[in-house]
């Protein structure tokens, strides 16, 4: 009689259908958890090299001797909505804007621009004292300065641009007939990176301050 080789094989236990389903679910759950851990490890890498920038170094206050001079109130700075964000923006084409995910303004851009302008206007040998309306709302002055910014950012052409309008209201002027001046500045970038771009943006604000002084104190 031929030997029964099948009798020497270890017989696998026959699982009940319910036990089989439970075993399958446990295996699938284990695979899901492993996949989730791998996916999380790949997608939750920390953002590196996050940087924050300011336009003013904080020296915008006026001295006591300057307080004896006539006051010019910087009434408002109007920004387009696409610039009113904490992310630094860059113009990629004539109709496209890119927002950096690693470079941010440390304060609202409107605040930074106001402080930078006050720093420049009061830092010169000016015949006036320049104050932001938000800094001293009780000060009343017939001399008002307002600005409307259209563009203020680096561009895909390796330049930084600043353009818009500012208007002046004097003691003898009708507020509806203010003196309005347009400006448009552009400077080339010599280096890559937002740090260099911000330094050029600050330089353009100095040019704007110089033009304002020439008009206000002519």
Protein Blocks (a to p, Z undefined) as FASTA:
>chain_A
ZZdfklmpccdddddfklmmmmmmmmmmmmmmmmmmmmmmmmmcccehiacddfbeoiab
ccfklmmpccdddfbacddfklmcfbdcddfbfkbccddfkbccfbdfklmmmmmmmmmm
mmpccfbdcddfklmmmbccfbdcddddfbdcddfkopacdddddddddfkbcfklcccd
ddddddddfbgcjklmmmmmmmmmmmmmmmmmmmmmZZ
